[in-house]
């Protein structure tokens, strides 16, 4: 049982902002996401939210598998502090888990503008474009990875698949 649930201590602790934040962050660092979320939500109800609090609540939701809730929280965080790579990366991850591939692609394209040389983002964008059957655009990402030598996954298979789907059989056979 958490202290905030204690009938004697709980009411006082729910009013103690420092306790709520510090305990919430400690629980979050120790991967007790449900308990961390409860502490942080009580704090948010009393004091409102900011970018960091929205991100922390988003992580709690994401780690518990509540991806739609996490998407909402990461989008709110992104509105407060646009173009933050961490918020966008977590947002696209949750969008992928809920099969929102068009939205995920838009988020990844924004990330690509921020971090054009990041092979992880290039890979994720290529894989997302494959989900959307945007074969030519996916090919560009995987060729970029091959040319730079920064391929994190065997991009040759992805290149072959895209050529195959484009009915470019001689090219597909090369890969």
ZADO-1210 file (C-alpha; in nm, 4 decimals, padded with zeros to 6 digits):
<atoms>
<atom x="00.0000" y="00.0000" z="00.0000" code="UNK" pos="1"/>
<atom x="00.1248" y="00.3470" z="-00.0892" code="UNK" pos="2"/>
<atom x="00.1506" y="00.6212" z="00.1704" code="UNK" pos="3"/>
<atom x="-00.0993" y="00.8332" z="-00.0206" code="UNK" pos="4"/>
<atom x="-00.3548" y="00.5535" z="00.0278" code="UNK" pos="5"/>
<atom x="-00.3031" y="00.5484" z="00.4056" code="UNK" pos="6"/>
<atom x="-00.6179" y="00.6800" z="00.5806" code="UNK" pos="7"/>
<atom x="-00.4103" y="00.8711" z="00.8372" code="UNK" pos="8"/>
<atom x="-00.1112" y="00.9931" z="00.6333" code="UNK" pos="9"/>
<atom x="-00.2671" y="01.0066" z="00.2865" code="UNK" pos="10"/>
<atom x="-00.4671" y="01.3313" z="00.3080" code="UNK" pos="11"/>
<atom x="-00.1649" y="01.5277" z="00.4273" code="UNK" pos="12"/>
<atom x="00.0699" y="01.3734" z="00.1750" code="UNK" pos="13"/>
<atom x="-00.1700" y="01.4464" z="-00.1111" code="UNK" pos="14"/>
<atom x="-00.1279" y="01.8159" z="-00.0249" code="UNK" pos="15"/>
<atom x="00.2515" y="01.7997" z="-00.0120" code="UNK" pos="16"/>
<atom x="00.3755" y="01.8935" z="-00.3595" code="UNK" pos="17"/>
<atom x="00.7379" y="01.8086" z="-00.2877" code="UNK" pos="18"/>
<atom x="00.6409" y="01.4603" z="-00.1636" code="UNK" pos="19"/>
<atom x="00.4220" y="01.3956" z="-00.4699" code="UNK" pos="20"/>
<atom x="00.6861" y="01.5019" z="-00.7218" code="UNK" pos="21"/>
<atom x="00.9878" y="01.3434" z="-00.5527" code="UNK" pos="22"/>
<atom x="00.8071" y="01.0163" z="-00.4830" code="UNK" pos="23"/>
<atom x="00.6586" y="01.0113" z="-00.8330" code="UNK" pos="24"/>
<atom x="01.0008" y="01.0574" z="-00.9910" code="UNK" pos="25"/>
<atom x="01.1584" y="00.7981" z="-00.7651" code="UNK" pos="26"/>
<atom x="00.8884" y="00.5473" z="-00.8560" code="UNK" pos="27"/>
<atom x="00.9296" y="00.6332" z="-01.2264" code="UNK" pos="28"/>
<atom x="01.3081" y="00.5804" z="-01.2136" code="UNK" pos="29"/>
<atom x="01.2489" y="00.2452" z="-01.0459" code="UNK" pos="30"/>
<atom x="00.9948" y="00.1444" z="-01.3121" code="UNK" pos="31"/>
<atom x="00.6915" y="00.1417" z="-01.0841" code="UNK" pos="32"/>
<atom x="00.4881" y="00.3159" z="-01.3511" code="UNK" pos="33"/>
<atom x="00.1375" y="00.2731" z="-01.2135" code="UNK" pos="34"/>
<atom x="00.2318" y="00.4117" z="-00.8715" code="UNK" pos="35"/>
<atom x="00.4401" y="00.6911" z="-01.0262" code="UNK" pos="36"/>
<atom x="00.1488" y="00.7862" z="-01.2458" code="UNK" pos="37"/>
<atom x="-00.0840" y="00.8140" z="-00.9453" code="UNK" pos="38"/>
<atom x="00.1523" y="01.0486" z="-00.7617" code="UNK" pos="39"/>
<atom x="00.2190" y="01.2623" z="-01.0679" code="UNK" pos="40"/>
<atom x="-00.1500" y="01.2816" z="-01.1596" code="UNK" pos="41"/>
<atom x="-00.2440" y="01.4024" z="-00.8111" code="UNK" pos="42"/>
<atom x="00.0241" y="01.6704" z="-00.8428" code="UNK" pos="43"/>
<atom x="-00.0993" y="01.7647" z="-01.1923" code="UNK" pos="44"/>
<atom x="-00.4587" y="01.7991" z="-01.0690" code="UNK" pos="45"/>
<atom x="-00.3424" y="02.0430" z="-00.8017" code="UNK" pos="46"/>
<atom x="-00.0773" y="02.2423" z="-00.9886" code="UNK" pos="47"/>
<atom x="-00.1355" y="02.1892" z="-01.3598" code="UNK" pos="48"/>
<atom x="00.1085" y="02.0453" z="-01.6089" code="UNK" pos="49"/>
<atom x="00.4248" y="02.1501" z="-01.7837" code="UNK" pos="50"/>
<atom x="00.6396" y="01.9839" z="-02.0497" code="UNK" pos="51"/>
<atom x="00.8380" y="01.7678" z="-01.8070" code="UNK" pos="52"/>
<atom x="00.5321" y="01.6490" z="-01.6168" code="UNK" pos="53"/>
<atom x="00.3491" y="01.5628" z="-01.9383" code="UNK" pos="54"/>
<atom x="00.6526" y="01.3663" z="-02.0565" code="UNK" pos="55"/>
<atom x="00.6738" y="01.1775" z="-01.7263" code="UNK" pos="56"/>
<atom x="00.3030" y="01.0945" z="-01.7350" code="UNK" pos="57"/>
<atom x="00.3407" y="00.9908" z="-02.0995" code="UNK" pos="58"/>
<atom x="00.6243" y="00.7532" z="-02.0126" code="UNK" pos="59"/>
<atom x="00.4117" y="00.6019" z="-01.7345" code="UNK" pos="60"/>
<atom x="00.1222" y="00.5464" z="-01.9754" code="UNK" pos="61"/>
<atom x="00.3489" y="00.4121" z="-02.2522" code="UNK" pos="62"/>
<atom x="00.5258" y="00.1671" z="-02.0244" code="UNK" pos="63"/>
<atom x="00.1921" y="00.0334" z="-01.9014" code="UNK" pos="64"/>
<atom x="00.0766" y="-00.0205" z="-02.2599" code="UNK" pos="65"/>
<atom x="-00.1742" y="00.2668" z="-02.2575" code="UNK" pos="66"/>
<atom x="-00.0562" y="00.3949" z="-02.5934" code="UNK" pos="67"/>
<atom x="-00.3539" y="00.6160" z="-02.6817" code="UNK" pos="68"/>
<atom x="-00.3259" y="00.7960" z="-02.3490" code="UNK" pos="69"/>
<atom x="00.0494" y="00.8313" z="-02.4032" code="UNK" pos="70"/>
<atom x="-00.0083" y="00.9753" z="-02.7520" code="UNK" pos="71"/>
<atom x="-00.2345" y="01.2410" z="-02.6036" code="UNK" pos="72"/>
<atom x="00.0214" y="01.3299" z="-02.3365" code="UNK" pos="73"/>
<atom x="00.3157" y="01.3423" z="-02.5796" code="UNK" pos="74"/>
<atom x="00.1128" y="01.5583" z="-02.8208" code="UNK" pos="75"/>
<atom x="00.0351" y="01.8005" z="-02.5371" code="UNK" pos="76"/>
<atom x="00.4039" y="01.8082" z="-02.4437" code="UNK" pos="77"/>
<atom x="00.4937" y="01.8735" z="-02.8077" code="UNK" pos="78"/>
<atom x="00.2514" y="02.1670" z="-02.8188" code="UNK" pos="79"/>
<atom x="00.4201" y="02.3207" z="-02.5135" code="UNK" pos="80"/>
<atom x="00.7724" y="02.2669" z="-02.6443" code="UNK" pos="81"/>
<atom x="00.7621" y="02.1902" z="-03.0171" code="UNK" pos="82"/>
<atom x="01.0267" y="01.9910" z="-03.1968" code="UNK" pos="83"/>
<atom x="01.1700" y="01.8129" z="-02.8957" code="UNK" pos="84"/>
<atom x="01.3220" y="01.4897" z="-03.0308" code="UNK" pos="85"/>
<atom x="01.2469" y="01.2827" z="-02.7202" code="UNK" pos="86"/>
<atom x="00.8768" y="01.3751" z="-02.7230" code="UNK" pos="87"/>
<atom x="00.8496" y="01.3126" z="-03.0968" code="UNK" pos="88"/>
<atom x="01.0322" y="00.9809" z="-03.0789" code="UNK" pos="89"/>
<atom x="00.8088" y="00.8531" z="-02.8009" code="UNK" pos="90"/>
<atom x="00.5030" y="00.9837" z="-02.9868" code="UNK" pos="91"/>
<atom x="00.5904" y="00.7964" z="-03.3066" code="UNK" pos="92"/>
<atom x="00.6561" y="00.4787" z="-03.1069" code="UNK" pos="93"/>
<atom x="00.3064" y="00.4905" z="-02.9571" code="UNK" pos="94"/>
<atom x="00.1542" y="00.5755" z="-03.2950" code="UNK" pos="95"/>
<atom x="00.3174" y="00.2640" z="-03.4392" code="UNK" pos="96"/>
<atom x="00.1804" y="00.0476" z="-03.1574" code="UNK" pos="97"/>
<atom x="-00.1715" y="00.1718" z="-03.2335" code="UNK" pos="98"/>
<atom x="-00.1173" y="00.1244" z="-03.6089" code="UNK" pos="99"/>
<atom x="-00.1513" y="00.4966" z="-03.6824" code="UNK" pos="100"/>
<atom x="00.1070" y="00.4721" z="-03.9586" code="UNK" pos="101"/>
<atom x="00.0174" y="00.7948" z="-04.1418" code="UNK" pos="102"/>
<atom x="00.0506" y="00.9942" z="-03.8169" code="UNK" pos="103"/>
<atom x="00.3675" y="00.8033" z="-03.7295" code="UNK" pos="104"/>
<atom x="00.5141" y="00.8860" z="-04.0690" code="UNK" pos="105"/>
<atom x="00.4376" y="01.2568" z="-04.0233" code="UNK" pos="106"/>
<atom x="00.6064" y="01.2497" z="-03.6827" code="UNK" pos="107"/>
<atom x="00.9076" y="01.0632" z="-03.8228" code="UNK" pos="108"/>
<atom x="00.9424" y="01.3095" z="-04.1110" code="UNK" pos="109"/>
<atom x="00.9506" y="01.5901" z="-03.8558" code="UNK" pos="110"/>
<atom x="01.2165" y="01.3992" z="-03.6619" code="UNK" pos="111"/>
<atom x="01.4152" y="01.3465" z="-03.9811" code="UNK" pos="112"/>
<atom x="01.4289" y="01.7236" z="-04.0286" code="UNK" pos="113"/>
<atom x="01.5599" y="01.7660" z="-03.6747" code="UNK" pos="114"/>
<atom x="01.8076" y="01.4765" z="-03.6849" code="UNK" pos="115"/>
<atom x="01.8842" y="01.4045" z="-04.0529" code="UNK" pos="116"/>
<atom x="02.1895" y="01.1884" z="-03.9833" code="UNK" pos="117"/>
<atom x="02.0330" y="00.9651" z="-03.7170" code="UNK" pos="118"/>
<atom x="02.0295" y="00.6104" z="-03.8618" code="UNK" pos="119"/>
<atom x="01.7651" y="00.4922" z="-03.6138" code="UNK" pos="120"/>
<atom x="01.5191" y="00.7561" z="-03.7314" code="UNK" pos="121"/>
<atom x="01.6040" y="00.6891" z="-04.0963" code="UNK" pos="122"/>
<atom x="01.5396" y="00.3171" z="-04.0373" code="UNK" pos="123"/>
<atom x="01.2105" y="00.3792" z="-03.8561" code="UNK" pos="124"/>
<atom x="01.0983" y="00.6144" z="-04.1331" code="UNK" pos="125"/>
<atom x="01.1818" y="00.3572" z="-04.3996" code="UNK" pos="126"/>
<atom x="00.9936" y="00.0830" z="-04.2174" code="UNK" pos="127"/>
<atom x="00.6944" y="00.3104" z="-04.1652" code="UNK" pos="128"/>
<atom x="00.6925" y="00.4030" z="-04.5341" code="UNK" pos="129"/>
<atom x="00.6859" y="00.0320" z="-04.6159" code="UNK" pos="130"/>
<atom x="00.3745" y="00.0006" z="-04.3966" code="UNK" pos="131"/>
<atom x="00.2197" y="00.2808" z="-04.6048" code="UNK" pos="132"/>
<atom x="00.3339" y="00.1109" z="-04.9271" code="UNK" pos="133"/>
<atom x="00.5360" y="00.4188" z="-05.0239" code="UNK" pos="134"/>
<atom x="00.8003" y="00.2030" z="-05.1854" code="UNK" pos="135"/>
<atom x="01.0025" y="00.4758" z="-05.3617" code="UNK" pos="136"/>
<atom x="01.0316" y="00.6866" z="-05.0473" code="UNK" pos="137"/>
<atom x="01.1238" y="00.3820" z="-04.8391" code="UNK" pos="138"/>
<atom x="01.3924" y="00.2910" z="-05.0923" code="UNK" pos="139"/>
<atom x="01.5519" y="00.6338" z="-05.0517" code="UNK" pos="140"/>
<atom x="01.5884" y="00.5783" z="-04.6769" code="UNK" pos="141"/>
<atom x="01.7378" y="00.2322" z="-04.7083" code="UNK" pos="142"/>
<atom x="01.9747" y="00.3351" z="-04.9873" code="UNK" pos="143"/>
<atom x="02.0894" y="00.6232" z="-04.7671" code="UNK" pos="144"/>
<atom x="02.1655" y="00.3752" z="-04.4886" code="UNK" pos="145"/>
<atom x="02.3579" y="00.1492" z="-04.7254" code="UNK" pos="146"/>
<atom x="02.5615" y="00.4346" z="-04.8726" code="UNK" pos="147"/>
<atom x="02.6529" y="00.5796" z="-04.5332" code="UNK" pos="148"/>
<atom x="02.7178" y="00.2352" z="-04.3852" code="UNK" pos="149"/>
<atom x="02.4931" y="00.3169" z="-04.0912" code="UNK" pos="150"/>
<atom x="02.2328" y="00.0494" z="-04.1486" code="UNK" pos="151"/>
<atom x="02.1005" y="-00.0788" z="-03.8175" code="UNK" pos="152"/>
<atom x="01.8977" y="-00.3576" z="-03.9744" code="UNK" pos="153"/>
<atom x="01.9773" y="-00.5518" z="-04.2871" code="UNK" pos="154"/>
<atom x="01.8529" y="-00.2898" z="-04.5300" code="UNK" pos="155"/>
<atom x="01.9275" y="-00.5081" z="-04.8308" code="UNK" pos="156"/>
<atom x="01.6183" y="-00.7149" z="-04.7541" code="UNK" pos="157"/>
<atom x="01.4068" y="-00.3976" z="-04.7334" code="UNK" pos="158"/>
<atom x="01.5547" y="-00.2696" z="-05.0595" code="UNK" pos="159"/>
<atom x="01.4782" y="-00.6019" z="-05.2301" code="UNK" pos="160"/>
<atom x="01.1224" y="-00.5982" z="-05.0941" code="UNK" pos="161"/>
<atom x="01.0587" y="-00.2438" z="-05.2187" code="UNK" pos="162"/>
<atom x="01.1929" y="-00.3283" z="-05.5661" code="UNK" pos="163"/>
<atom x="00.9801" y="-00.6407" z="-05.5701" code="UNK" pos="164"/>
<atom x="00.6663" y="-00.4424" z="-05.4807" code="UNK" pos="165"/>
<atom x="00.7540" y="-00.1909" z="-05.7534" code="UNK" pos="166"/>
<atom x="00.7816" y="-00.4816" z="-06.0004" code="UNK" pos="167"/>
<atom x="01.1481" y="-00.4007" z="-06.0571" code="UNK" pos="168"/>
<atom x="01.2474" y="-00.7655" z="-06.0576" code="UNK" pos="169"/>
<atom x="01.6085" y="-00.7390" z="-06.1849" code="UNK" pos="170"/>
<atom x="01.6863" y="-00.4837" z="-05.9113" code="UNK" pos="171"/>
<atom x="01.5115" y="-00.6954" z="-05.6491" code="UNK" pos="172"/>
<atom x="01.7154" y="-00.9982" z="-05.7548" code="UNK" pos="173"/>
<atom x="02.0409" y="-00.8041" z="-05.7070" code="UNK" pos="174"/>
<atom x="01.9584" y="-00.7537" z="-05.3411" code="UNK" pos="175"/>
</atoms>
